[in-house]
Amino acid sequence: MGGISLLIPIKWHILSWLGFIALYALYRDKIAGEEFGNGFDFLIFLVYHIVLFYVNAFWVLPLAFKKKKKVWYRVPLYLFLEVIFVLGLVIGASIVLGGLEISLDSNQPWQLIITNFFLISLPLFYGLILSLAFYGLRWGILQYKANRTAKHQNDLLLNAVEIHRQDWRKAQLNPHLLFSLLNTLRYITRHTPRETVHAMNILIHMMRYYVDKSPQGMILLVEEMKQVERLVELNSIRFGKNPVLQWHIEGRFEGIRIIPMLVLLLVENMLTHGVVFDGAYPATIAVKVSEKQLLVYTENRISTDKKEESTGNGLENLGERLQHFYPGRHTFHYGAVNGVFRVDVCISLDS
């Protein structure tokens, strides 16, 4: 809620203050039975409350709400300090204008008697109360608009995700990876809804890329690595921190074509089932190209945390695809040793 915004047109602010003047005059005349006062006194009264209203609504309260974790004590503290300041201001002004009498009587304690136009301004905090009501209304309207906008965006993106999911299935792309990506999106939607739109956009870009490119059979290795970066970013959003990864990238990738999701699936498997947030045990991703072969391997400690639901056949599916596209021209091994899981893929680039 940063920045000063009247939220509604200035004319409505003017009309509201005119309504306030009318109600106050009615209150003084019909309910309190007091005289309305002269024009100068009321002008001071009105300016005082208008200034208090806008200072509190557009400076003090936004400042108090700036850090959500500290709102519980900042709001009452700031309001208390504001009340003390207002009282000091009123008393000081009364002294300057000669409207403050200090009487000492042996039978009575010290007395502060505020006279002159400040009698009209009592109670002192009409502007403060109005600003609290306005700020609450303003916050509610902004929240409603933000939620409505977010819901509309989410609905559009969910439709886009569903369309690409159907296209993904029609193209017979890796079902295990699709299942994992949708699980990640579901987790983000439930636990960090503010990141949902960003996460959906990443997912849609990934799905759209493979739907568009995979029917051609092979994709560029450099494009595959871009999808890997998107996958890592998606998991960073999910967990609220960046995975601790060691990258080993060697060789010239230009012009090298591979089967879709080769590197992506290995990284996804590592992010899903491995220890990837412990700085003492960074996970490894290596992609190396020489004149004769492509070597891809991942290595990570096996996580003992409870895993979410999984199809459990991602690597088996990858093995079948490697056998289909690179018969007699590849090796594929994976397994765990002493709590460390490693996957190795070596593909001969001689067609």
C-alpha positions in Angstrom: 0.0 0.0 0.0 3.0 2.2 -0.6 2.7 5.7 -2.1 0.0 8.4 -1.6 -3.1 7.8 -3.6 -6.5 9.4 -2.9 -8.0 6.2 -4.4 -11.2 8.2 -5.2 -11.6 11.5 -7.2 -10.8 14.8 -5.3 -14.4 15.9 -5.8 -15.6 13.1 -3.5 -13.1 14.1 -0.8 -14.5 17.7 -1.0 -18.1 16.4 -0.8 -17.2 14.2 2.1 -15.7 17.1 4.0 -18.8 19.2 3.3 -20.9 16.4 4.6 -18.7 16.3 7.8 -19.2 20.0 8.3 -23.0 19.7 8.0 -23.1 16.8 10.4 -20.9 18.5 12.9 -23.0 21.7 12.7 -26.1 19.6 13.2 -24.6 17.8 16.2 -23.5 21.0 17.9 -26.9 22.7 17.4 -29.4 19.9 17.9 -27.7 17.3 20.1 -25.0 19.1 22.1 -27.0 22.3 22.3 -24.0 24.4 21.8 -23.3 27.4 19.6 -21.6 26.6 16.4 -18.9 29.2 17.0 -17.5 32.0 14.8 -16.1 31.4 11.3 -12.4 31.8 12.2 -12.6 29.3 15.0 -14.3 26.7 12.8 -11.8 27.3 10.0 -9.0 26.4 12.4 -11.0 23.4 13.6 -11.6 22.2 10.1 -8.0 22.7 8.9 -6.7 20.9 12.0 -8.8 17.8 11.4 -8.2 17.7 7.7 -4.4 17.8 8.2 -4.7 15.2 10.9 -6.8 13.0 8.7 -4.4 13.0 5.7 -1.2 12.8 7.7 -2.6 9.7 9.5 -4.2 8.1 6.5 -1.4 8.6 4.0 1.8 8.7 6.1 1.5 7.3 9.7 -0.7 4.2 8.9 1.2 3.2 5.7 4.4 3.5 7.7 3.0 1.4 10.5 1.8 -1.3 8.0 5.0 -1.3 6.0 6.5 -4.4 7.7 3.7 -7.0 8.2 5.5 -8.9 10.9 5.7 -5.8 13.1 2.2 -4.5 12.6 1.0 -5.8 15.9 3.1 -3.3 17.9 3.8 -0.6 15.3 0.2 0.4 14.8 -0.7 1.0 18.5 2.7 2.6 19.1 2.4 5.0 16.2 -1.1 5.9 17.1 -0.1 6.5 20.8 2.8 8.7 19.7 0.5 10.6 17.4 -2.0 11.2 20.2 0.8 12.5 22.4 2.0 14.8 19.6 -1.5 16.2 19.0 -2.0 16.9 22.7 1.3 18.6 22.9 0.5 20.6 19.7 -2.9 21.7 21.1 -1.4 22.7 24.5 1.5 24.5 22.9 -0.7 26.4 20.5 -3.1 27.3 23.3 -0.2 28.8 25.3 1.0 30.9 22.4 -2.6 32.1 21.7 -3.3 32.8 25.3 -6.0 30.2 25.6 -4.3 28.2 28.3 -4.7 29.0 32.0 -2.7 27.3 34.8 -4.3 27.9 38.1 -2.8 26.9 41.5 -5.2 26.6 44.4 -4.4 25.2 47.8 -7.6 23.2 47.7 -7.1 21.9 44.1 -4.3 20.2 42.1 -2.8 21.9 39.1 -5.3 22.5 36.4 -5.0 23.0 32.7 -7.9 24.9 31.3 -8.1 25.1 27.5 -10.2 28.0 26.3 -10.7 30.0 23.1 -11.3 28.3 19.8 -9.9 24.9 21.0 -13.2 24.4 22.9 -14.7 23.9 19.5 -12.1 21.3 18.5 -13.0 19.0 21.3 -12.9 16.0 21.0 -9.5 16.4 19.4 -9.5 13.2 17.4 -12.3 13.4 14.9 -9.7 13.5 12.1 -7.9 10.5 13.6 -11.0 8.4 13.8 -12.1 9.3 10.3 -8.6 8.4 8.9 -8.7 5.0 10.6 -12.1 4.3 9.0 -10.9 5.6 5.6 -7.7 3.6 5.7 -9.6 0.4 6.6 -12.1 1.1 3.7 -9.2 1.9 1.3 -7.3 -1.3 2.3 -10.5 -3.4 1.9 -11.1 -1.9 -1.6 -7.5 -2.5 -2.7 -7.5 -6.0 -1.4 -10.8 -6.7 -3.2 -9.4 -5.3 -6.5 -6.1 -7.2 -6.1 -7.9 -10.5 -5.3 -10.3 -10.0 -8.2 -7.4 -9.2 -10.6 -5.4 -12.2 -9.3 -8.3 -14.5 -9.7 -8.9 -13.4 -13.2 -5.3 -13.8 -14.1 -5.2 -17.2 -12.4 -8.3 -18.4 -14.3 -6.7 -17.4 -17.6 -3.4 -19.1 -16.8 -5.1 -22.2 -15.5 -7.0 -22.4 -18.8 -3.7 -22.0 -20.6 -2.1 -24.7 -18.5 -4.9 -27.1 -19.2 -4.7 -26.5 -23.0 -1.0 -27.2 -23.0 -1.5 -30.2 -20.7 -3.8 -31.7 -23.3 -1.3 -30.8 -26.1 1.5 -32.4 -24.0 -0.5 -35.6 -23.8 -1.3 -35.6 -27.5 2.3 -35.2 -28.3 3.1 -38.1 -26.0 5.6 -36.1 -24.0 7.0 -37.4 -20.7 4.0 -38.0 -18.4 6.2 -38.3 -15.3 7.7 -34.9 -15.8 4.3 -33.4 -16.5 2.9 -34.9 -13.3 5.8 -33.4 -11.3 5.5 -30.0 -12.8 1.8 -29.8 -12.1 2.4 -31.0 -8.5 4.9 -28.1 -8.1 2.4 -25.6 -9.4 -0.3 -27.0 -7.1 2.1 -26.6 -4.1 2.9 -23.0 -5.1 -0.8 -22.2 -5.5 -1.6 -23.5 -2.0 1.4 -22.2 0.0 2.6 -19.1 -1.9 -0.4 -17.8 -3.9 1.3 -14.4 -4.6 3.8 -16.3 -6.8 1.2 -18.3 -8.6 1.0 -16.0 -11.7 4.8 -16.0 -12.1 5.0 -19.7 -11.6 2.3 -20.4 -14.1 4.0 -18.2 -16.7 7.2 -20.2 -16.3 5.3 -23.5 -16.6 3.4 -22.4 -19.6 6.6 -21.3 -21.4 8.1 -24.7 -20.7 5.1 -26.7 -21.8 4.6 -24.5 -24.9 8.2 -25.0 -25.9 8.1 -28.8 -25.8 4.7 -28.9 -27.5 6.0 -26.8 -30.4 9.4 -28.3 -30.7 9.1 -31.9 -29.7 7.1 -33.1 -32.7 10.2 -32.3 -34.8 12.0 -35.2 -33.0 15.1 -33.4 -31.8 15.7 -30.1 -30.1 18.8 -27.9 -29.6 20.8 -28.6 -26.5 21.1 -24.8 -25.8 17.3 -24.6 -25.8 17.1 -27.5 -23.5 19.4 -25.8 -21.0 17.1 -22.8 -21.0 14.2 -25.0 -19.9 16.4 -26.4 -17.2 17.0 -22.9 -15.9 13.2 -22.3 -15.9 12.8 -25.6 -13.9 15.3 -24.4 -11.3 13.6 -21.1 -11.0 10.2 -22.8 -10.6 11.6 -24.8 -7.7 13.2 -21.7 -6.2 9.7 -20.1 -6.1 8.2 -23.2 -4.6 10.7 -23.5 -1.7 11.4 -19.8 -1.3 15.2 -20.2 -1.8 17.7 -21.2 -4.5 18.9 -24.8 -4.8 22.6 -25.2 -4.0 23.9 -26.5 -7.3 27.3 -27.0 -8.9 27.3 -26.7 -12.6 29.9 -28.2 -14.9 29.3 -27.0 -18.4 32.0 -27.8 -21.0 32.3 -27.8 -24.8 30.5 -26.1 -27.6 26.7 -26.6 -27.6 25.9 -24.8 -30.9 24.2 -27.1 -33.3 24.0 -30.1 -31.0 20.6 -31.7 -31.0 19.2 -34.1 -28.4 15.9 -35.8 -27.6 13.5 -33.5 -25.7 13.7 -33.4 -21.9 17.0 -35.4 -21.6 18.7 -33.0 -19.2 15.4 -31.5 -17.9 14.2 -34.9 -16.6 17.5 -35.7 -14.8 17.5 -32.3 -13.1 13.8 -32.6 -12.2 14.5 -36.1 -10.6 17.4 -34.6 -8.6 15.3 -31.6 -7.4 12.4 -33.8 -6.4 14.2 -36.6 -4.6 17.6 -35.2 -3.7 19.2 -32.9 -1.1 19.6 -29.6 -3.0 19.4 -26.9 -0.3 22.4 -28.0 1.9 25.5 -25.9 1.3 27.6 -28.7 2.7 26.4 -31.2 0.1 25.7 -29.3 -3.2 24.1 -31.2 -6.0 26.0 -31.6 -9.2 24.8 -31.1 -12.8 27.3 -31.7 -15.6 26.8 -31.3 -19.3 29.9 -31.8 -21.4 30.3 -31.9 -25.2 33.3 -33.2 -27.1 33.8 -33.9 -30.8 32.6 -37.5 -30.4 30.1 -37.6 -27.5 27.8 -35.9 -25.1 28.1 -36.6 -21.4 25.3 -35.7 -19.0 25.4 -36.6 -15.3 23.8 -35.6 -12.0 24.8 -36.4 -8.5 23.1 -35.6 -5.2 22.6 -36.9 -1.7 19.4 -38.8 -1.3 16.7 -36.9 0.7 15.1 -38.7 3.6 12.2 -36.3 3.8 8.7 -37.4 3.1 8.1 -37.3 -0.7 5.0 -36.1 -2.4 3.1 -38.5 -4.7 5.0 -39.5 -7.8 4.6 -41.8 -10.8 8.1 -43.2 -10.0 8.9 -44.2 -13.6 10.8 -41.1 -14.9 14.2 -42.7 -15.3 12.7 -45.9 -16.8 10.9 -43.8 -19.4 14.1 -42.0 -20.2 15.9 -45.3 -20.6 13.3 -46.5 -23.1 13.6 -43.2 -25.1 17.4 -43.4 -25.2 17.2 -46.9 -26.5 14.7 -45.9 -29.2 16.6 -42.8 -30.5 20.2 -43.9 -29.8 20.3 -47.7 -30.3 23.9 -48.9 -29.8 25.1 -45.3 -29.4 24.6 -44.6 -25.7 25.1 -45.8 -22.2 22.7 -45.1 -19.3 23.4 -45.9 -15.7 21.9 -44.8 -12.4 22.0 -45.9 -8.8 22.9 -45.1 -5.2 26.1 -45.6 -3.3 26.5 -44.6 0.3 23.5 -42.3 0.2 24.6 -40.6 -3.0 22.5 -41.0 -6.1 24.1 -40.6 -9.5 22.8 -40.7 -13.1 25.2 -41.0 -16.1 24.2 -40.6 -19.7 26.8 -40.9 -22.5 25.7 -40.5 -26.2 27.8 -40.9 -29.2 27.4 -37.9 -31.5 28.4 -39.9 -34.6 25.2 -40.5 -36.5 
